[in-house]
Amino acid sequence: MGQLSTTAFLISSALKVLGVFTIWLLAVAGVTLAERKVAAWIQDRSGPNRVGPWGTFQPLADGLKNFVKEENLPAGASRWLFYLAPVISMFPAFVVFAVIPFAAPLATPWGGVNMVIADLPIGFLFIVALGSLGVYGLVLGGWASNSKYPFLGGVRASAQMISYEVALGLSLVPILMLSGNVSLPGIVHQQQQSLWFVLPLLVGLLFFTISYFAETNRLPFDMPEAESELVYGFHTEYSAMKFAMFMMAEYSNLIIASALIVTFFFGGWDIPFWTGDDLRYAADGSIAGGQSAWWITLLTGLAYALKVGFFVFLYIWVRWTVPRFRYDQVMALGWKILIPLLVVYIIVLGAVMLLLEGAGITFGTRYLLWLTALNLILMLGIMFWLDRSRIIVGTGWRQMRPQQAKPRG
C-alpha cells in the first residue's frame, strides 16, 4: 500500500476537515449542555429539562435565540474592532485542533490516511504559536467597547494570559526533553512503545493543567470576566452571535486543553494494555506497526473521545467547586510559584536524564520508571511542603499579629 495520490489526498483531507469540524461544533454545543447538567448535579437541581428529552435540545434553542436577538453597538465604540474581536478570539480555538491526532491511522485502497487534519512535523510549535493569539480578541473586545469595565477585563486578560503563557510554554519543555520530538503523532507513538508520560512527567502534568486553567479564563481563574467585580468583563457590551462567538471560543479552548492533556500525557488514542492499536503512518504512505482496519481506527477514536470527555468533566467540576482567586493571588501563583518551580523542575529533570544516560540507561521502560520515581518525590514535596499558607495567604491573615500569623498546617 503506497502513498496517497494527489487526488486521493485532497479528497481525504476535505472529508477530514468537513467531518472533524462538524463533530467539533457539535462537541462545543454538547459541552455547554454538559456544563449545565454537571452544575445542576453538583447543586442538587434539575438543570435544562424543557427543550427536548432531558433538555438535550437546549444548545439548539440557545443558538437560535442568539441568531434572532438584537445586536448591540455601544456609542463611541470602535465599530470594526468591536466586530473583529469575537472572530479573532474564536479563530485560534478552532484552528489549533487541526494538528491534534485523534485516532490510529486508517488503511484504504488508495493508501494510508493519518487521522489528523494537518500532520505538521512542527505541530507542537504550531499549537504554542497559534494558541497564544486568542488573547488579542479579548483585549480588542474590551478596548473597542469604549466602556470602563470591559476595558478593565481586557487589561486583566492580557496580564493573565501573558503570565500563564510563559508557564504553559515552560511546562511543555519537559515533554520535548523526554520525547525529542515536536510531531504530535510521534509523541503518541513513543507513549505506545513504553509508558504514558503522565507518570515520568507527573509534575509537568500538574503545572500544565494549572496553566491551561488560567489560559481558558475559567474559574478559579476567570479574572477577565469576574461578574462580581466587572459586571461581565471584556464582553459586557456584546450580545447575540458576537457574544456567542466568545462563548464558543471558551468552550473550544476547554476541549483543546483536554485534548492536549490526553495527547501529551495520556497516550493520545492509545488503548491501555493492548498492542493492536500501535499503528503509525510510514514515510512511504503505508501503515507501519501492524495491520490496520477500520474498526481499530474507530475504537481508538472512541477511546480518545472518552479520555477527552473525562478531562472536560474535570474542568467543569473544578469550575463549580473551587471559588475564584483574588487577582493578586492569580499573579503570585503565576510569577512567584509556577515559573520558578518550572525552571527548577526542568533543571532537575535534565540533570537526572544526563545521569541516567551516563549510567547507560537509554529511553525505555526502565528509564521512564526512574523518572517516575523522581516525579513522585517532587510531587510529594510540592503537595506537603510548598503551600501550607506560606506563599498564597489571605489579606486578613497577613494583618494578624505576628504571634498569631503562624503558618497553618
Backbone torsions as a table, in degrees:
resi	resn	phi	psi	omega
1	MET	NA	115.3	-173.9
2	GLY	-93.3	-168.6	-179.1
3	GLN	-74.0	150.9	179.8
4	LEU	-63.0	140.9	172.5
5	SER	-70.9	167.5	-178.3
6	THR	-60.5	-42.6	-180.0
7	THR	-65.3	-45.4	179.4
8	ALA	-64.5	-36.9	178.3
9	PHE	-64.1	-44.3	-179.5
10	LEU	-65.0	-41.1	-179.5
11	ILE	-67.2	-45.1	-179.9
12	SER	-64.4	-38.2	178.9
13	SER	-65.5	-41.5	178.9
14	ALA	-64.6	-41.3	178.6
15	LEU	-64.7	-39.7	178.5
16	LYS	-65.7	-42.6	178.7
17	VAL	-61.5	-47.8	-178.9
18	LEU	-63.3	-47.9	-177.0
19	GLY	-68.4	-46.3	-175.4
20	VAL	-66.4	-44.9	-176.9
21	PHE	-75.2	-24.8	171.5
22	THR	-66.4	-47.6	176.8
23	ILE	-63.2	-36.1	-179.8
24	TRP	-62.1	-46.7	179.5
25	LEU	-63.4	-39.9	176.9
26	LEU	-65.0	-36.7	178.6
27	ALA	-66.1	-40.9	177.4
28	VAL	-60.6	-44.7	177.3
29	ALA	-63.6	-39.6	179.8
30	GLY	-65.9	-34.3	179.4
31	VAL	-67.7	-35.2	176.3
32	THR	-61.2	-39.9	176.9
33	LEU	-69.7	-40.6	179.3
34	ALA	-61.3	-39.1	179.2
35	GLU	-61.3	-43.4	179.6
36	ARG	-66.2	-40.1	-178.6
37	LYS	-69.1	-42.8	179.1
38	VAL	-66.7	-40.8	177.1
39	ALA	-61.2	-41.0	178.3
40	ALA	-65.6	-39.1	178.5
41	TRP	-63.8	-43.1	179.5
42	ILE	-65.4	-37.2	-176.7
43	GLN	-92.7	7.1	176.4
44	ASP	58.8	52.9	174.6
45	ARG	-140.6	-178.9	-171.6
46	SER	-84.7	-38.9	-173.8
47	GLY	78.7	-168.2	-179.3
48	PRO	-59.8	123.4	-179.6
49	ASN	-149.1	17.8	-177.1
50	ARG	-105.4	-37.7	-174.2
51	VAL	-95.8	105.7	-179.6
52	GLY	80.6	172.1	179.2
53	PRO	-64.7	124.4	-178.3
54	TRP	57.1	24.8	177.4
55	GLY	75.4	18.3	-174.4
56	THR	-69.0	-20.5	179.4
57	PHE	-92.5	9.3	-178.7
58	GLN	-61.2	-42.3	176.2
59	PRO	-59.7	-36.9	177.4
60	LEU	-64.4	-42.4	178.1
61	ALA	-63.8	-40.1	178.1
62	ASP	-64.3	-40.4	178.4
63	GLY	-63.7	-44.8	177.6
64	LEU	-63.1	-37.8	178.8
65	LYS	-62.7	-42.6	-178.9
66	ASN	-68.2	-28.6	177.7
67	PHE	-69.6	-32.8	-174.3
68	VAL	-101.3	-3.7	178.8
69	LYS	-70.7	157.2	179.7
70	GLU	-72.5	134.6	175.7
71	GLU	-77.9	149.4	-176.7
72	ASN	-128.2	133.0	174.9
73	LEU	-130.8	109.1	-177.5
74	PRO	-61.4	149.3	176.5
75	ALA	-64.8	132.9	179.8
76	GLY	83.7	0.3	179.7
77	ALA	-72.3	151.5	174.6
78	SER	-79.9	103.7	-166.5
79	ARG	-55.9	-54.5	-172.4
80	TRP	-68.7	-39.8	177.5
81	LEU	-68.6	-33.8	177.6
82	PHE	-62.5	-39.6	178.5
83	TYR	-77.0	-30.9	-174.3
84	LEU	-78.9	-28.7	-173.8
85	ALA	-56.8	-47.4	179.4
86	PRO	-62.4	-33.5	179.0
87	VAL	-67.2	-44.8	178.8
88	ILE	-62.7	-36.7	179.5
89	SER	-67.6	-37.9	-174.7
90	MET	-83.6	-30.5	-173.5
91	PHE	-58.6	-53.8	-179.7
92	PRO	-62.2	-34.3	-177.7
93	ALA	-62.8	-29.7	-178.8
94	PHE	-93.6	-30.1	-175.3
95	VAL	-78.7	-32.1	-176.9
96	VAL	-57.8	-36.0	-176.7
97	PHE	-64.8	-13.9	-178.0
98	ALA	-63.9	-22.2	-176.9
99	VAL	-105.2	6.2	-178.4
100	ILE	-95.7	119.0	178.4
101	PRO	-73.2	139.6	-172.8
102	PHE	-124.5	0.2	178.1
103	ALA	-166.0	168.7	177.0
104	ALA	-69.8	154.3	179.7
105	PRO	-58.4	153.8	-179.0
106	LEU	-116.7	129.2	175.5
107	ALA	-87.8	130.0	178.0
108	THR	-125.7	164.0	177.2
109	PRO	-60.0	-17.2	-178.0
110	TRP	-101.3	-2.3	179.9
111	GLY	135.9	176.4	179.6
112	GLY	-80.0	141.8	179.9
113	VAL	-121.6	119.3	177.4
114	ASN	-79.8	134.6	-176.1
115	MET	-84.3	64.4	173.2
116	VAL	-152.1	140.5	-175.0
117	ILE	-64.6	-49.5	-179.7
118	ALA	-127.0	104.3	-177.9
119	ASP	-83.3	73.8	-178.0
120	LEU	-79.0	136.8	175.5
121	PRO	-68.6	-14.2	177.4
122	ILE	-116.5	37.0	-176.9
123	GLY	-58.1	-34.8	178.6
124	PHE	-59.1	-49.6	-178.9
125	LEU	-69.5	-32.5	177.1
126	PHE	-60.9	-41.8	179.8
127	ILE	-64.8	-45.6	-179.2
128	VAL	-63.9	-42.3	-176.2
129	ALA	-71.2	-47.7	-174.8
130	LEU	-79.5	-33.2	-178.6
131	GLY	-63.5	-25.0	-178.8
132	SER	-80.3	-6.1	-177.7
133	LEU	-80.1	-15.6	-177.0
134	GLY	-61.7	-25.6	-178.3
135	VAL	-64.2	-26.9	-179.4
136	TYR	-63.1	-37.1	178.0
137	GLY	-63.8	-40.9	179.8
138	LEU	-67.0	-43.7	-178.9
139	VAL	-66.7	-44.5	179.7
140	LEU	-65.8	-38.5	178.2
141	GLY	-61.9	-40.6	178.4
142	GLY	-70.2	-40.2	-177.5
143	TRP	-74.7	-42.1	-176.0
144	ALA	-69.4	-17.3	-179.4
145	SER	-71.1	-17.9	-179.7
146	ASN	56.1	45.2	-178.9
147	SER	-141.3	148.9	-172.1
148	LYS	-64.5	-53.2	-174.0
149	TYR	-68.7	-41.7	173.4
150	PRO	-59.9	-37.4	179.0
151	PHE	-63.6	-43.5	177.3
152	LEU	-62.3	-39.3	176.8
153	GLY	-63.3	-39.2	177.3
154	GLY	-65.6	-39.5	177.2
155	VAL	-64.4	-43.3	177.5
156	ARG	-61.4	-41.7	-179.4
157	ALA	-61.2	-44.3	-179.3
158	SER	-64.0	-45.3	-179.6
159	ALA	-63.8	-43.1	-177.3
160	GLN	-68.8	-44.8	-175.2
161	MET	-72.8	-33.3	174.7
162	ILE	-65.8	-42.7	-179.4
163	SER	-60.8	-49.3	-174.3
164	TYR	-84.5	-12.5	172.2
165	GLU	-67.4	-35.2	176.5
166	VAL	-64.3	-47.5	179.1
167	ALA	-63.8	-38.3	179.7
168	LEU	-64.2	-43.8	178.3
169	GLY	-63.3	-41.1	178.5
170	LEU	-66.2	-33.8	-179.9
171	SER	-69.9	-17.0	177.3
172	LEU	-88.2	-16.8	-179.4
173	VAL	-59.9	-43.2	177.6
174	PRO	-58.0	-32.3	177.7
175	ILE	-65.3	-42.7	177.2
176	LEU	-64.7	-39.2	179.4
177	MET	-63.6	-38.5	-176.5
178	LEU	-80.8	-41.5	-175.2
179	SER	-89.4	-31.3	-174.9
180	GLY	62.7	29.2	-172.3
181	ASN	-144.5	138.9	176.1
182	VAL	-109.0	5.3	176.6
183	SER	-91.6	124.5	-177.3
184	LEU	-63.8	-43.8	174.3
185	PRO	-59.6	-33.3	177.6
186	GLY	-67.3	-38.2	177.9
187	ILE	-65.7	-40.2	177.4
188	VAL	-63.9	-42.4	-179.6
189	HIS	-63.5	-38.4	178.4
190	GLN	-62.4	-37.6	178.3
191	GLN	-70.0	-32.6	176.8
192	GLN	-66.6	-32.0	-177.0
193	GLN	-76.9	-21.1	-174.8
194	SER	-137.3	-102.5	179.2
195	LEU	-125.8	152.8	170.9
196	TRP	-62.6	145.6	-176.1
197	PHE	-73.2	-4.4	179.1
198	VAL	-61.1	-31.9	-179.0
199	LEU	-82.7	-54.0	-179.8
200	PRO	-71.9	-12.2	178.2
201	LEU	-127.5	43.1	-175.9
202	LEU	-62.4	-42.2	178.7
203	VAL	-65.8	-40.3	176.3
204	GLY	-61.1	-38.3	176.8
205	LEU	-62.2	-42.7	178.7
206	LEU	-59.0	-49.5	-178.0
207	PHE	-68.8	-37.0	178.6
208	PHE	-64.0	-43.0	-179.4
209	THR	-64.7	-45.0	178.7
210	ILE	-62.1	-43.2	-179.1
211	SER	-63.5	-39.2	-179.2
212	TYR	-74.9	-27.3	170.8
213	PHE	-57.4	-45.0	179.2
214	ALA	-69.0	-35.5	-179.2
215	GLU	-66.7	-31.6	-179.6
216	THR	-84.5	-2.1	177.6
217	ASN	57.9	35.9	178.4
218	ARG	-107.6	157.8	177.6
219	LEU	-52.8	140.1	5.5
220	PRO	-88.5	21.3	-177.0
221	PHE	-115.9	27.5	-175.3
222	ASP	-86.9	49.6	179.4
223	MET	-63.0	-37.7	179.8
224	PRO	-66.2	-17.4	179.4
225	GLU	-105.4	-64.2	170.4
226	ALA	40.3	72.2	-174.3
227	GLU	-54.1	-37.2	-177.3
228	SER	-70.9	-14.7	-178.7
229	GLU	-113.9	-39.2	-170.3
230	LEU	-120.8	26.8	-177.5
231	VAL	65.3	-76.3	171.2
232	TYR	-149.2	20.1	172.1
233	GLY	72.3	-146.0	-169.3
234	PHE	-62.9	-22.9	179.7
235	HIS	-110.7	31.1	177.6
236	THR	-59.7	-39.7	-174.6
237	GLU	-87.2	1.8	-177.4
238	TYR	-92.6	150.2	179.5
239	SER	-146.7	172.8	175.2
240	ALA	55.0	-137.9	-172.3
241	MET	-70.6	-26.7	177.9
242	LYS	-67.0	-39.4	174.3
243	PHE	-65.4	-41.5	179.9
244	ALA	-62.4	-33.2	179.2
245	MET	-66.6	-37.3	174.6
246	PHE	-62.8	-41.5	179.3
247	MET	-67.2	-38.3	177.1
248	MET	-63.4	-38.4	177.3
249	ALA	-64.4	-40.9	-180.0
250	GLU	-63.2	-47.3	-178.3
251	TYR	-73.0	-29.4	174.4
252	SER	-66.5	-41.4	175.7
253	ASN	-63.4	-33.7	177.1
254	LEU	-62.3	-44.4	179.0
255	ILE	-67.7	-39.7	179.1
256	ILE	-63.1	-42.5	178.1
257	ALA	-58.5	-44.9	178.8
258	SER	-65.3	-40.1	179.7
259	ALA	-65.3	-38.2	179.5
260	LEU	-70.1	-38.0	175.9
261	ILE	-59.9	-44.4	179.4
262	VAL	-64.8	-43.3	-176.7
263	THR	-68.3	-43.0	-174.8
264	PHE	-82.2	-31.6	-170.2
265	PHE	-121.7	-20.7	-173.9
266	PHE	-121.1	30.3	169.7
267	GLY	77.9	7.8	179.6
268	GLY	59.8	-126.1	-179.1
269	TRP	-80.2	-1.6	-174.6
270	ASP	-60.3	133.4	175.2
271	ILE	-97.0	121.5	-173.9
272	PRO	-63.6	147.7	175.8
273	PHE	62.7	27.3	177.0
274	TRP	-144.2	125.6	-179.0
275	THR	-95.5	-3.0	-177.7
276	GLY	-68.9	-16.1	-179.3
277	ASP	-98.7	8.7	-179.0
278	ASP	-79.9	74.5	-177.4
279	LEU	-119.5	150.0	176.7
280	ARG	-149.4	163.0	-175.9
281	TYR	-92.6	109.9	-176.2
282	ALA	-75.4	166.5	-176.4
283	ALA	-64.3	-30.3	-178.8
284	ASP	-86.8	8.0	178.3
285	GLY	91.8	-1.5	-179.7
286	SER	-90.1	168.4	176.9
287	ILE	-92.7	117.4	-178.5
288	ALA	-99.5	153.1	173.9
289	GLY	95.8	-6.9	-179.2
290	GLY	161.7	-175.6	-179.3
291	GLN	-95.5	117.6	-177.8
292	SER	-82.6	148.8	174.9
293	ALA	-147.2	156.1	-175.6
294	TRP	-63.1	-32.3	-177.8
295	TRP	-72.2	-27.6	175.0
296	ILE	-68.0	-44.2	176.9
297	THR	-60.1	-43.3	179.5
298	LEU	-65.1	-43.4	-178.1
299	LEU	-64.9	-42.7	178.7
300	THR	-67.7	-34.6	175.9
301	GLY	-63.8	-40.9	177.4
302	LEU	-65.7	-39.6	177.6
303	ALA	-62.2	-41.5	178.4
304	TYR	-63.7	-42.6	179.8
305	ALA	-63.6	-38.8	178.8
306	LEU	-65.6	-42.1	178.3
307	LYS	-62.4	-46.8	179.7
308	VAL	-62.3	-41.5	178.4
309	GLY	-60.4	-36.4	177.9
310	PHE	-61.9	-44.8	-178.0
311	PHE	-74.4	-29.1	171.2
312	VAL	-61.3	-43.6	176.3
313	PHE	-60.5	-39.7	179.3
314	LEU	-62.5	-44.3	178.4
315	TYR	-61.2	-43.3	179.5
316	ILE	-66.0	-41.6	-179.4
317	TRP	-59.5	-46.6	-180.0
318	VAL	-63.1	-40.2	-178.4
319	ARG	-58.5	-38.3	-173.5
320	TRP	-96.7	9.5	178.8
321	THR	-127.9	-23.5	-177.1
322	VAL	-104.9	127.0	179.9
323	PRO	-72.1	162.0	-177.9
324	ARG	-68.9	140.0	173.1
325	PHE	-74.3	162.7	166.9
326	ARG	-77.7	160.3	-176.0
327	TYR	-64.2	-40.1	179.6
328	ASP	-67.0	-30.7	176.5
329	GLN	-67.7	-39.4	178.1
330	VAL	-62.5	-46.0	179.5
331	MET	-66.0	-39.8	179.6
332	ALA	-64.9	-40.0	178.9
333	LEU	-62.1	-39.8	-178.8
334	GLY	-72.1	-52.6	-171.1
335	TRP	-87.1	-33.1	-174.5
336	LYS	-95.5	-18.1	-175.8
337	ILE	-118.8	-61.9	-172.3
338	LEU	-62.4	-52.2	-174.9
339	ILE	-64.4	-49.2	177.1
340	PRO	-60.8	-42.5	-179.7
341	LEU	-64.9	-36.7	178.8
342	LEU	-66.1	-39.7	177.3
343	VAL	-61.8	-45.8	178.4
344	VAL	-63.0	-42.0	-179.4
345	TYR	-62.1	-42.7	179.5
346	ILE	-63.5	-41.1	179.4
347	ILE	-64.9	-46.9	-179.7
348	VAL	-63.6	-44.3	-179.9
349	LEU	-62.1	-43.4	179.0
350	GLY	-63.3	-40.3	179.4
351	ALA	-63.9	-43.5	179.9
352	VAL	-66.1	-38.9	178.1
353	MET	-63.6	-38.7	176.6
354	LEU	-65.8	-39.9	178.4
355	LEU	-63.6	-42.0	179.7
356	LEU	-64.5	-43.2	179.2
357	GLU	-67.2	-35.5	176.1
358	GLY	-65.9	-28.7	178.1
359	ALA	-84.3	3.6	178.2
360	GLY	83.8	13.5	178.8
361	ILE	-95.2	109.7	-178.0
362	THR	-92.4	173.7	-178.4
363	PHE	-59.1	127.0	-178.6
364	GLY	170.1	-168.7	-176.3
365	THR	-62.2	-44.0	-179.2
366	ARG	-63.5	-42.5	178.6
367	TYR	-58.9	-46.2	-177.8
368	LEU	-70.5	-31.1	177.8
369	LEU	-67.6	-37.1	175.1
370	TRP	-62.8	-42.9	177.8
371	LEU	-66.8	-33.1	176.6
372	THR	-63.0	-44.0	177.9
373	ALA	-61.2	-42.4	177.5
374	LEU	-60.1	-45.8	-177.8
375	ASN	-67.7	-34.5	176.8
376	LEU	-64.9	-40.3	177.6
377	ILE	-64.4	-44.8	179.2
378	LEU	-65.0	-37.7	178.9
379	MET	-64.9	-40.2	176.6
380	LEU	-61.7	-40.3	177.7
381	GLY	-63.8	-38.9	179.6
382	ILE	-68.7	-43.2	-173.9
383	MET	-73.3	-38.8	-169.9
384	PHE	-107.7	-3.6	179.3
385	TRP	-126.2	-40.7	-167.7
386	LEU	-63.1	-56.3	-170.5
387	ASP	-72.6	-86.5	178.7
388	ARG	42.2	35.5	175.8
389	SER	62.7	24.4	177.8
390	ARG	-86.4	-30.4	-172.5
391	ILE	-111.0	-55.1	179.4
392	ILE	-100.1	105.4	-179.1
393	VAL	-131.9	160.3	-179.7
394	GLY	-73.8	156.3	179.5
395	THR	-61.3	-42.2	179.8
396	GLY	-62.2	-33.5	-179.8
397	TRP	-68.0	-36.4	178.7
398	ARG	-67.5	-30.7	-175.5
399	GLN	-83.1	-3.7	178.1
400	MET	-70.8	160.5	178.5
401	ARG	-63.7	149.8	-174.1
402	PRO	-55.7	-37.4	-178.3
403	GLN	-71.4	-17.9	178.5
404	GLN	-95.8	-26.2	-173.9
405	ALA	-84.9	54.7	175.8
406	LYS	-86.4	148.4	179.1
407	PRO	-57.8	132.8	178.6
408	ARG	-79.5	160.2	179.5
409	GLY	97.1	NA	NA
